[in-house]
Amino acid sequence: MPDPATYRTLFAEMPATAQAPSTRGPGVFADPALRELIATNQVVGDEPIGEDQIQPASVDLRLGRWAYRVRASFLPGDSTVMDKLASFTMHRIDLAEGAVLERGCVYIVPLMERLHLQSGISGLTNPKSSTGRLDIFTRVIADRATSFDKIESGYRGPLFLEVAPRTFSVLVRPGTRLSQIRFQRGSDIATGAKLRELHKRVRLIGGVAGEPIFREGLVGVTGELDGDAATGLVGYRAKKHADVIDLERRAHYEIQDFWEPIHTRTQRLILDPDDFYILVTRESVTIPPDHAAEMVAYDTMVGEFRVHYAGFFDPGFGHGGDGEGSRAVLEVRSHEVPFLLEHGQTVGWLRYERLTAPASKLYGSGAGSNYQRQGLQLAKQFKRLS
């Protein structure tokens, strides 16, 4: 069972924070500032944090050794996560040799990373791209948190990941990376004229005729349901009761064993609330080197469905000399009722935010990026589409 005393002792002894990262103004921290956070013990790991965990504007978070199967999701409120686990844990699972997290179950996993943030620095977490494409629902929880995925300014303590596989059971180990964290000081979101000017300079949204849809500091993207010219392929629907997926595998699994292709010539698709879909945007997306972006995952104003579980877009995504951008893959699940999705319908919104200082590496440029210049593409565990 959980041992809350161990965690209280650990974080009482954490080292004092050194000087804050040398960044100017508000915004999201890029990789040089992230390295400073690590060097000044504001981000600490049970094992050393590797350079490959540092992305252009985020840090990958690693599962620890133990997973706690719980009766229900929860927020700690006025207590610690470990204190809550003492009441809600059904059993504890050792991940040391690899263990299966079963679909339909909820787990809380202490992460290897813990924080000792200086006042004024906060965090925001999100699933990694492959996590979302496998329909693994994840949320980071901090002690005494009243909301998921938000790390308050100056937080000092452990981090925990709620993991709920919804379609596939998955094999995980200590060190498996399902989530990522961004750090920022204040915010510098591109809104109004500033967003339109950024689009004129970089062309944030491309690949279709006309100007993109702007709304309250957001830029819209639409769904691609026109279908491949030869096959009519528009996306994939996950098969139920498929085999376990080992998350450490790369280009290993046959697509047909886990996914049913969706073909249509009608430019429309009825989403079944019991199913999970992989689709793609009609537009290409570009994130300039001095910005990061996030997709708003669920917007009831455009329909009762969710289109993106892994909402972070790193600086450099879709950016390059050709100016073509990369299309965004949509992880789609309808809420409660069947919903008709049509070609060209607005399905999501992107929010752009300036970095506090330039990134030294960009997405797709030696950063271990898996989805640059993507079209319709499944998670990296599957063999690539021919």
Backbone torsions as a table, in degrees:
resi	resn	phi	psi	omega
1	MET	NA	162.1	-179.2
2	PRO	-59.9	152.0	178.5
3	ASP	-121.9	86.6	-176.6
4	PRO	-58.4	-33.4	-177.5
5	ALA	-61.6	-36.5	178.9
6	THR	-60.0	-44.3	-178.7
7	TYR	-70.2	-37.7	178.5
8	ARG	-63.1	-41.9	179.6
9	THR	-65.1	-43.7	-178.1
10	LEU	-57.5	-46.6	-173.7
11	PHE	-84.2	-14.9	171.2
12	ALA	-69.8	-23.8	-176.1
13	GLU	-102.1	9.0	-178.8
14	MET	-64.9	145.8	-176.8
15	PRO	-67.0	153.7	177.6
16	ALA	-65.5	147.6	-178.4
17	THR	-75.2	136.3	175.7
18	ALA	-85.4	-167.7	-176.1
19	GLN	-62.8	146.6	-177.4
20	ALA	-68.9	160.5	177.8
21	PRO	-57.5	145.9	-177.5
22	SER	-82.9	80.0	179.3
23	THR	-119.3	157.0	-178.6
24	ARG	-114.0	127.2	174.1
25	GLY	72.0	-178.8	-178.6
26	PRO	-80.7	164.4	175.3
27	GLY	136.1	-170.6	-177.3
28	VAL	-88.0	140.0	178.7
29	PHE	-78.3	130.5	172.4
30	ALA	-90.0	-179.2	-169.6
31	ASP	-60.2	-35.5	177.1
32	PRO	-60.9	-41.1	178.3
33	ALA	-69.2	-33.0	177.5
34	LEU	-64.8	-39.7	177.3
35	ARG	-63.9	-35.8	177.5
36	GLU	-67.3	-38.7	175.9
37	LEU	-58.3	-41.6	179.3
38	ILE	-69.3	-43.8	-178.2
39	ALA	-65.0	-28.8	-178.9
40	THR	-96.8	15.1	175.3
41	ASN	63.7	23.3	172.2
42	GLN	-82.7	-22.9	170.5
43	VAL	-125.9	119.4	-174.1
44	VAL	-127.3	145.7	178.7
45	GLY	-118.5	149.7	171.6
46	ASP	-58.9	-34.0	169.7
47	GLU	-119.6	154.4	-177.1
48	PRO	-52.0	140.3	178.7
49	ILE	-79.0	121.0	-175.3
50	GLY	-81.7	154.3	177.1
51	GLU	-59.2	-32.5	-179.1
52	ASP	-71.4	-10.2	173.3
53	GLN	-81.4	-18.4	-176.0
54	ILE	-88.6	110.4	178.5
55	GLN	-93.9	174.2	-177.5
56	PRO	-53.9	-32.6	179.4
57	ALA	-145.4	27.2	179.2
58	SER	-159.9	167.6	176.6
59	VAL	-121.6	129.6	176.2
60	ASP	-69.8	139.2	178.1
61	LEU	-104.4	141.3	-173.6
62	ARG	-111.7	139.6	173.7
63	LEU	-65.7	142.0	172.3
64	GLY	-83.6	-163.7	-172.5
65	ARG	-79.4	-27.9	-170.7
66	TRP	-114.5	142.4	171.8
67	ALA	-121.1	138.2	-179.2
68	TYR	-111.8	115.7	175.4
69	ARG	-76.8	122.2	-175.1
70	VAL	-117.4	160.7	-178.5
71	ARG	-74.6	-28.2	-176.1
72	ALA	-160.2	156.0	170.8
73	SER	-66.6	154.8	179.4
74	PHE	-157.5	162.7	166.7
75	LEU	-114.3	140.7	-174.2
76	PRO	-71.3	-27.1	-179.5
77	GLY	62.3	-116.9	-176.8
78	ASP	-92.5	15.4	179.6
79	SER	-127.4	178.0	174.7
80	THR	-87.6	162.6	177.7
81	VAL	-64.4	-41.5	-178.9
82	MET	-64.2	-35.7	175.9
83	ASP	-64.3	-40.5	177.7
84	LYS	-65.4	-40.1	179.8
85	LEU	-61.5	-31.0	179.1
86	ALA	-60.1	-25.2	-179.1
87	SER	-98.5	-25.8	-170.3
88	PHE	-111.7	-5.5	-177.6
89	THR	-73.2	133.1	173.7
90	MET	-90.2	-45.4	173.6
91	HIS	-162.2	161.2	-178.6
92	ARG	-107.9	139.8	-175.8
93	ILE	-118.8	130.7	177.0
94	ASP	-86.1	120.8	-178.7
95	LEU	-92.0	0.6	-169.7
96	ALA	-54.1	-41.1	-178.7
97	GLU	-100.7	9.9	-174.8
98	GLY	93.0	135.1	-179.7
99	ALA	-147.5	153.0	-178.5
100	VAL	-93.2	127.3	169.1
101	LEU	-97.1	119.4	-169.6
102	GLU	-86.9	143.9	177.6
103	ARG	-60.8	143.5	179.1
104	GLY	85.7	-1.3	179.7
105	CYS	-112.1	158.7	179.8
106	VAL	-116.3	132.1	-179.2
107	TYR	-128.2	147.0	170.3
108	ILE	-115.7	125.7	-176.9
109	VAL	-123.0	117.6	171.4
110	PRO	-60.5	133.6	-179.4
111	LEU	-88.5	157.0	177.6
112	MET	-68.5	-29.0	-176.0
113	GLU	-87.1	143.6	173.4
114	ARG	-137.8	161.7	-169.8
115	LEU	-121.0	151.4	175.5
116	HIS	-145.0	64.1	-167.5
117	LEU	-78.1	145.5	172.6
118	GLN	-74.8	150.3	177.0
119	SER	-55.9	136.9	-179.2
120	GLY	98.3	-14.9	178.0
121	ILE	-105.4	125.1	179.8
122	SER	-123.7	174.2	-178.2
123	GLY	-133.9	156.9	175.2
124	LEU	-139.9	132.9	-176.1
125	THR	-117.3	159.6	-177.9
126	ASN	-158.9	152.5	174.2
127	PRO	-62.5	150.7	171.3
128	LYS	-71.5	162.4	-174.4
129	SER	-55.9	-47.1	-177.5
130	SER	-66.8	-30.5	177.2
131	THR	-61.5	-47.1	179.0
132	GLY	-64.8	-38.4	-177.2
133	ARG	-72.3	-13.0	175.1
134	LEU	-100.8	7.0	179.5
135	ASP	58.5	40.0	173.7
136	ILE	-96.9	112.6	-178.0
137	PHE	-82.3	119.4	-179.4
138	THR	-131.6	146.8	174.9
139	ARG	-147.4	137.9	178.0
140	VAL	-87.7	140.4	180.0
141	ILE	-124.0	135.2	174.1
142	ALA	-111.2	158.0	177.0
143	ASP	-57.4	136.7	177.1
144	ARG	61.0	22.4	179.0
145	ALA	-75.5	146.4	174.5
146	THR	-111.5	4.4	174.2
147	SER	-150.1	154.8	178.3
148	PHE	-81.8	151.5	168.0
149	ASP	69.4	-0.2	178.6
150	LYS	-113.3	124.2	179.3
151	ILE	-106.5	117.8	-174.4
152	GLU	-67.5	153.3	176.6
153	SER	-53.5	132.3	176.6
154	GLY	75.9	13.3	-177.6
155	TYR	-62.5	137.7	176.2
156	ARG	-131.3	113.6	-179.5
157	GLY	159.4	-173.8	-178.5
158	PRO	-79.7	167.0	173.5
159	LEU	-123.2	145.8	179.9
160	PHE	-131.0	149.2	179.4
161	LEU	-116.5	123.1	168.7
162	GLU	-81.8	126.7	-177.8
163	VAL	-124.6	123.7	179.2
164	ALA	-135.9	90.2	176.1
165	PRO	-63.0	126.3	-174.0
166	ARG	-103.7	-26.2	-177.9
167	THR	-117.9	-47.0	-177.1
168	PHE	-116.6	139.8	166.8
169	SER	-74.6	143.9	-172.5
170	VAL	-130.9	146.0	176.5
171	LEU	-96.5	124.5	-178.2
172	VAL	-127.9	165.5	179.7
173	ARG	-142.4	165.8	169.7
174	PRO	-56.6	132.9	-177.8
175	GLY	97.5	-13.6	175.9
176	THR	-59.2	137.3	-175.4
177	ARG	-109.8	111.5	-179.9
178	LEU	-111.8	-19.2	-173.4
179	SER	-137.8	167.1	-179.7
180	GLN	-143.1	157.6	-177.6
181	ILE	-127.8	137.0	171.7
182	ARG	-105.6	147.2	174.7
183	PHE	-118.4	149.3	-179.7
184	GLN	-155.2	159.1	170.9
185	ARG	-117.0	113.0	-174.5
186	GLY	61.6	-149.1	176.7
187	SER	-155.2	152.9	176.9
188	ASP	-139.8	70.1	-176.7
189	ILE	-79.7	134.7	177.8
190	ALA	-75.1	116.1	-179.4
191	THR	-131.1	160.7	173.0
192	GLY	52.4	-128.2	-176.8
193	ALA	-63.7	-32.5	-179.9
194	LYS	-64.2	-39.3	178.6
195	LEU	-68.3	-41.4	179.2
196	ARG	-66.6	-37.2	177.5
197	GLU	-66.4	-40.0	176.9
198	LEU	-62.2	-39.4	178.5
199	HIS	-65.5	-38.9	177.5
200	LYS	-64.3	-35.5	-177.8
201	ARG	-76.2	-39.0	-170.2
202	VAL	-116.0	-22.2	-169.8
203	ARG	60.9	78.8	-177.0
204	LEU	-63.1	-39.6	-177.5
205	ILE	-124.0	125.8	-177.0
206	GLY	-142.3	-171.9	176.2
207	GLY	89.5	-7.4	177.6
208	VAL	-134.3	160.2	-179.6
209	ALA	-73.3	150.0	175.3
210	GLY	86.6	174.2	-179.3
211	GLU	-83.4	151.5	176.9
212	PRO	-69.6	170.8	179.1
213	ILE	-89.7	123.0	176.5
214	PHE	-108.8	139.0	177.9
215	ARG	-154.3	112.8	171.5
216	GLU	48.8	51.5	178.3
217	GLY	80.6	11.0	179.8
218	LEU	-122.9	154.4	174.7
219	VAL	-123.1	132.8	-171.1
220	GLY	-89.2	153.7	171.6
221	VAL	-128.2	154.6	-176.2
222	THR	-121.2	165.1	-176.4
223	GLY	-87.0	144.3	177.5
224	GLU	-98.7	108.2	177.5
225	LEU	-129.1	21.8	178.0
226	ASP	-75.5	-31.5	175.7
227	GLY	89.9	148.4	175.7
228	ASP	-59.7	138.9	-175.3
229	ALA	-58.4	-35.6	-176.4
230	ALA	-87.9	-37.7	-171.0
231	THR	-114.2	-18.2	-174.7
232	GLY	77.0	10.1	-178.5
233	LEU	-66.9	128.2	178.0
234	VAL	-121.3	-15.0	-177.9
235	GLY	173.0	-165.3	-177.6
236	TYR	-136.4	143.9	173.3
237	ARG	-112.6	129.6	-177.8
238	ALA	-67.8	138.1	175.7
239	LYS	-80.5	144.7	177.3
240	LYS	-84.9	150.0	174.5
241	HIS	62.1	38.0	175.9
242	ALA	-81.7	175.8	-177.8
243	ASP	-73.3	170.2	176.6
244	VAL	-68.2	144.9	176.2
245	ILE	-110.3	121.6	174.4
246	ASP	-80.8	115.6	-172.8
247	LEU	-70.2	-13.4	178.5
248	GLU	-86.3	-9.3	178.4
249	ARG	-72.4	149.3	176.5
250	ARG	-130.1	128.7	179.1
251	ALA	49.0	45.1	-171.6
252	HIS	-107.7	-41.5	-169.6
253	TYR	-91.3	143.4	176.5
254	GLU	-73.9	132.6	-176.6
255	ILE	-59.1	-43.6	-173.4
256	GLN	-66.0	-16.8	178.7
257	ASP	-78.3	-16.0	-174.7
258	PHE	-127.1	-17.7	-172.4
259	TRP	-133.5	144.5	174.1
260	GLU	-106.9	121.1	178.7
261	PRO	-66.4	146.1	178.4
262	ILE	-111.4	120.8	178.4
263	HIS	-115.6	135.4	176.2
264	THR	-151.1	146.0	173.1
265	ARG	-114.8	4.7	-174.4
266	THR	-98.3	-4.9	-177.7
267	GLN	60.5	32.2	177.0
268	ARG	-151.6	155.5	-178.4
269	LEU	-148.7	129.8	174.8
270	ILE	-90.5	119.2	179.6
271	LEU	-82.8	125.1	175.9
272	ASP	-90.9	129.0	-177.3
273	PRO	-64.0	-13.9	177.4
274	ASP	-87.4	-4.6	-172.3
275	ASP	-115.2	159.4	177.1
276	PHE	-120.3	134.2	-172.6
277	TYR	-124.9	148.1	168.0
278	ILE	-114.1	117.3	178.2
279	LEU	-126.1	-169.6	-177.9
280	VAL	-146.6	155.4	177.6
281	THR	-76.1	152.9	174.7
282	ARG	-71.8	-35.1	-177.2
283	GLU	-89.9	159.4	167.4
284	SER	-93.4	152.0	-176.4
285	VAL	-120.1	140.3	175.2
286	THR	-128.4	132.2	173.9
287	ILE	-112.2	112.4	-178.0
288	PRO	-65.9	160.0	-175.3
289	PRO	-62.6	-20.0	-178.7
290	ASP	-102.0	13.2	179.2
291	HIS	-135.7	160.0	166.1
292	ALA	-123.4	165.1	-179.0
293	ALA	-140.8	162.5	177.3
294	GLU	-142.0	138.9	176.3
295	MET	-94.1	133.4	173.8
296	VAL	-72.5	118.0	-168.2
297	ALA	-78.1	-31.2	-171.5
298	TYR	-141.7	116.0	-176.9
299	ASP	-132.9	105.4	-176.2
300	THR	-65.7	-15.3	-179.9
301	MET	-70.6	-21.3	179.3
302	VAL	-109.8	0.3	177.0
303	GLY	142.6	159.5	-178.4
304	GLU	-87.1	64.6	177.8
305	PHE	-151.9	158.7	177.8
306	ARG	-111.7	137.5	-173.1
307	VAL	-117.9	-5.2	-175.9
308	HIS	-159.6	115.0	178.1
309	TYR	-88.7	-33.5	-178.1
310	ALA	-104.1	93.1	-165.1
311	GLY	-89.9	-5.6	-177.4
312	PHE	-81.3	134.4	171.0
313	PHE	-119.7	120.7	-175.7
314	ASP	-78.4	155.1	171.9
315	PRO	-56.9	133.0	-178.5
316	GLY	98.8	-11.6	177.2
317	PHE	-60.9	123.0	179.0
318	GLY	73.4	0.8	-176.3
319	HIS	-90.1	139.6	179.1
320	GLY	174.6	178.0	-175.7
321	GLY	-65.3	-27.6	-177.0
322	ASP	-77.8	-18.0	178.1
323	GLY	68.8	14.8	-175.0
324	GLU	-84.8	-23.4	-178.3
325	GLY	74.1	-177.5	176.7
326	SER	-128.7	140.5	178.0
327	ARG	-75.4	148.9	-179.7
328	ALA	-93.0	129.5	175.9
329	VAL	-78.6	138.5	-177.8
330	LEU	-107.4	126.5	176.4
331	GLU	-101.7	102.4	-162.1
332	VAL	-111.4	131.8	172.7
333	ARG	-143.1	126.1	177.8
334	SER	-78.0	151.1	179.1
335	HIS	-103.3	123.9	167.7
336	GLU	69.1	-49.9	-173.2
337	VAL	-129.1	156.0	172.8
338	PRO	-58.9	145.2	-176.9
339	PHE	-137.5	133.3	-179.6
340	LEU	-85.9	119.7	175.9
341	LEU	-108.1	131.8	-177.3
342	GLU	-120.2	154.4	-180.0
343	HIS	-57.4	131.8	178.2
344	GLY	82.5	2.2	178.4
345	GLN	-76.0	139.6	177.5
346	THR	-64.7	127.4	-176.1
347	VAL	-122.0	-15.1	-177.8
348	GLY	-166.4	169.2	-176.7
349	TRP	-134.2	137.9	178.2
350	LEU	-105.8	136.2	176.0
351	ARG	-113.0	125.2	-178.1
352	TYR	-102.7	138.9	178.8
353	GLU	-137.9	138.3	-178.0
354	ARG	-72.6	146.5	172.3
355	LEU	-79.5	152.0	177.7
356	THR	-70.6	-27.1	177.7
357	ALA	-156.6	157.7	-175.7
358	PRO	-61.0	148.7	172.4
359	ALA	-77.6	146.1	177.7
360	SER	-89.8	-14.6	172.0
361	LYS	-137.4	148.9	-176.5
362	LEU	-116.7	157.0	176.5
363	TYR	-57.1	131.6	178.1
364	GLY	85.6	0.0	-179.0
365	SER	-123.9	79.4	179.5
366	GLY	70.4	20.2	-176.3
367	ALA	-105.8	13.7	-178.3
368	GLY	68.3	28.3	-175.2
369	SER	-77.4	134.3	-176.2
370	ASN	-99.5	-16.0	-167.7
371	TYR	-126.9	21.7	175.8
372	GLN	-70.4	142.8	-178.9
373	ARG	57.4	33.5	-177.0
374	GLN	-79.9	156.9	164.3
375	GLY	-115.7	-130.7	173.3
376	LEU	-72.5	110.5	-173.7
377	GLN	-142.7	132.8	177.0
378	LEU	-82.2	178.1	179.9
379	ALA	-61.1	157.2	-173.7
380	LYS	-64.9	-13.3	178.8
381	GLN	-72.5	-15.7	-177.7
382	PHE	-100.0	152.6	175.6
383	LYS	-61.4	143.9	-175.5
384	ARG	-67.3	149.1	175.8
385	LEU	-66.0	137.6	-179.4
386	SER	-81.1	NA	NA
